Amino acid sequence: MNDFIPDATFRSDLVAYLRRHYPGMSRHWFDDIEPLGVVNGVLRLLVHEPVQLRYLQRVCTEQFSEATQAITGRLLSVRFVGNELEDVPSATDSPSKGDMEGDPGSRLMKEQMLLSPDYTFRNFVVGPGNRLAHAAAMAVAEHPGRAYNPIFIHGGVGLGKTHLLQGICQEILRKRPSTSICYISCSSFIDCFIDSVKAGVMSEFRSRFRSTDVLVIDDIHFLSKREQTQEEFFHTFNTLYQSGRQIVLSSDASPNDIPDLEERLISRFNCGLVARVDRPCYETRVSILKSKAEIQRLELPEDVPAYVAAKVDSNIRELEGALTRVRGYAMASGQPITLELAKSALSDESSEDGITSGQPTIQTIIDTVTRYYDIKLTDLLSKRRHKSIALPRQVCMWLARRHTRYSLEEIGGYFGGRDHTTVMHAVRQINSKREHDQTLANDVERIERGLLDQTTSVG
């Protein structure tokens, strides 16, 4: 029975609460969400765009429920629904947890990467360093399987490769909703292959990856030194290519520069279009900051993005982290964003922002942990969830939360763009494990002691 009918005031209050308490999560398109009413203690929220719907279902349910309860004073939960009033998975979604249990083959879908509504072509800032890659990506989205096949986009960390891959997926789905797209990280492809071999379900694995209309794989360089997986991917590539279906790949290095990659794969990766993404120039960095601020409904004076772009010249991820720090500093101090505030927020030597030269940086923490566990930086920042990678990553987040003044959002941004809930989970996990696992407790203590000794010696 419907016992509550939300009005326009409720919707504006809901969005205002989210923007006040979760500014990093809130987006301008939240204004388009339509409350339908409450039935049996569940508020149904209508979302018209399928990608936005699935993103909200996977990432934002807890926050929307909190906001609803705070505004109404009722113990309500939230359910996001599409135009058909059903939350039907889209072409790139995973099955439910229940679907994955008991059937080894159905687990192949669980590693599908979530499309972010932020990563569309409309939100992509084009500059000299990415113009070719952007034009090629748009051509592929317009004519999948015919324009450039495969398309291979490569460049350093945090330069927009994932944005282009997701832009391709979303544009294809917008124009051809029935298209079957498999969007997955290379490390997940490897894990799926290993699990399928162990479970004896290789036929299902091959059917899944060789029957898709579009195969999109992020960080294909992780195939390095994986002879059996390279063999399997070679045949998957051939099947898709010969049937005219689109293949989209990204990598930190060009095909010729990926170590221990079979010549036949290098040849196939090079047979389409290979496009490099370079670091953004100053003007592009300014435009990126303005675009990010617009998405988050963040008002910036003209001199602020100019200052931040001049100070941060590494990559887009660092730009996002700087913008998040400025926004967080403004909220904490209760001041509007100004040039002086941005300078204070980004000054490593400022005593006002609580970040002193005696504190370790997140990069120092990452370097210390990767050396201790003898793992690669690319693995630590990847989507891999194997224990050998996940535990060091959690230790990094725990140390960053303990020894820096960065927010949960900022910390998550440094570790492959993860959200604040992932960081909270990591902190809780390490706190719990330290109490019951003496080996881990000793490891963390040694890492922490070395980190502090290093910071003291530098100071």
Secondary structure as the mmCIF struct_conf table of DSSP 4:
data_model
#
loop_
_struct_conf.conf_type_id
_struct_conf.id
_struct_conf.beg_label_comp_id
_struct_conf.beg_label_asym_id
_struct_conf.beg_label_seq_id
_struct_conf.end_label_comp_id
_struct_conf.end_label_asym_id
_struct_conf.end_label_seq_id
STRN STRN1 ASN A 2 PHE A 4
HELX_RH_AL_P HELX_RH_AL_P1 ALA A 8 HIS A 21
TURN_TY1_P TURN_TY1_P1 PRO A 23 MET A 25
HELX_RH_3T_P HELX_RH_3T_P1 HIS A 28 ASP A 32
STRN STRN2 GLU A 34 VAL A 39
TURN_TY1_P TURN_TY1_P2 ASN A 40 GLY A 41
STRN STRN3 VAL A 42 LEU A 46
BEND BEND1 GLU A 49 GLU A 49
HELX_RH_AL_P HELX_RH_AL_P2 PRO A 50 VAL A 59
TURN_TY1_P TURN_TY1_P3 CYS A 60 CYS A 60
HELX_RH_AL_P HELX_RH_AL_P3 THR A 61 THR A 72
BEND BEND2 ARG A 74 ARG A 74
STRN STRN4 SER A 77 VAL A 81
TURN_TY1_P TURN_TY1_P4 ASN A 83 GLU A 84
BEND BEND3 LEU A 85 GLU A 86
TURN_TY1_P TURN_TY1_P5 ALA A 91 THR A 92
HELX_LH_PP_P HELX_LH_PP_P1 ASP A 93 SER A 96
HELX_RH_AL_P HELX_RH_AL_P4 LYS A 97 MET A 100
TURN_TY1_P TURN_TY1_P6 GLU A 101 GLY A 102
HELX_RH_3T_P HELX_RH_3T_P2 PRO A 104 GLU A 111
HELX_LH_PP_P HELX_LH_PP_P2 GLN A 112 SER A 116
TURN_TY1_P TURN_TY1_P7 PRO A 117 ASP A 118
BEND BEND4 THR A 120 THR A 120
HELX_RH_3T_P HELX_RH_3T_P3 PHE A 121 ASN A 123
HELX_LH_PP_P HELX_LH_PP_P3 PHE A 124 VAL A 126
TURN_TY1_P TURN_TY1_P8 PRO A 128 ASN A 130
HELX_RH_AL_P HELX_RH_AL_P5 ARG A 131 GLU A 142
BEND BEND5 HIS A 143 HIS A 143
TURN_TY1_P TURN_TY1_P9 PRO A 144 ARG A 146
BEND BEND6 ALA A 147 PRO A 150
STRN STRN5 ILE A 151 GLY A 155
BEND BEND7 GLY A 156 GLY A 156
TURN_TY1_P TURN_TY1_P10 VAL A 157 GLY A 158
BEND BEND8 LEU A 159 GLY A 160
HELX_RH_AL_P HELX_RH_AL_P6 LYS A 161 LYS A 175
TURN_TY1_P TURN_TY1_P11 PRO A 177 SER A 178
STRN STRN6 ILE A 181 SER A 185
HELX_RH_AL_P HELX_RH_AL_P7 CYS A 186 ALA A 199
TURN_TY1_P TURN_TY1_P12 GLY A 200 GLY A 200
HELX_RH_AL_P HELX_RH_AL_P8 MET A 202 ARG A 210
BEND BEND9 SER A 211 SER A 211
BEND BEND10 ASP A 213 ASP A 213
STRN STRN7 VAL A 214 ASP A 218
HELX_RH_3T_P HELX_RH_3T_P4 ILE A 220 LEU A 223
TURN_TY1_P TURN_TY1_P13 SER A 224 LYS A 225
HELX_RH_AL_P HELX_RH_AL_P9 GLU A 227 GLN A 242
TURN_TY1_P TURN_TY1_P14 SER A 243 GLY A 244
STRN STRN8 GLN A 246 SER A 251
BEND BEND11 ASP A 252 ALA A 253
HELX_RH_3T_P HELX_RH_3T_P5 PRO A 255 ASP A 257
BEND BEND12 ILE A 258 ILE A 258
TURN_TY1_P TURN_TY1_P15 PRO A 259 ASP A 260
HELX_RH_AL_P HELX_RH_AL_P10 GLU A 263 ASN A 270
TURN_TY1_P TURN_TY1_P16 CYS A 271 CYS A 271
BEND BEND13 GLY A 272 GLY A 272
STRN STRN9 LEU A 273 VAL A 277
HELX_RH_AL_P HELX_RH_AL_P11 TYR A 282 ILE A 295
TURN_TY1_P TURN_TY1_P17 GLN A 296 ARG A 297
TURN_TY1_P TURN_TY1_P18 GLU A 302 GLU A 302
HELX_RH_AL_P HELX_RH_AL_P12 ASP A 303 LYS A 311
BEND BEND14 SER A 314 SER A 314
HELX_RH_AL_P HELX_RH_AL_P13 ILE A 316 SER A 333
TURN_TY1_P TURN_TY1_P19 GLY A 334 GLY A 334
HELX_RH_AL_P HELX_RH_AL_P14 LEU A 339 LEU A 346
TURN_TY1_P TURN_TY1_P20 ASP A 348 GLU A 349
TURN_TY1_P TURN_TY1_P21 SER A 351 GLY A 354
TURN_TY1_P TURN_TY1_P22 SER A 357 GLY A 358
BEND BEND15 GLN A 359 GLN A 359
HELX_LH_PP_P HELX_LH_PP_P4 PRO A 360 THR A 361
HELX_RH_AL_P HELX_RH_AL_P15 ILE A 362 TYR A 373
TURN_TY1_P TURN_TY1_P23 ASP A 374 ASP A 374
HELX_RH_AL_P HELX_RH_AL_P16 LEU A 377 LEU A 380
TURN_TY1_P TURN_TY1_P24 LEU A 381 LEU A 381
BEND BEND16 SER A 382 LYS A 383
HELX_RH_AL_P HELX_RH_AL_P17 LYS A 387 HIS A 403
BEND BEND17 THR A 404 THR A 404
HELX_RH_AL_P HELX_RH_AL_P18 LEU A 408 TYR A 414
TURN_TY1_P TURN_TY1_P25 PHE A 415 GLY A 416
BEND BEND18 GLY A 417 GLY A 417
HELX_RH_AL_P HELX_RH_AL_P19 HIS A 420 HIS A 436
HELX_RH_AL_P HELX_RH_AL_P20 GLN A 438 VAL A 458
#
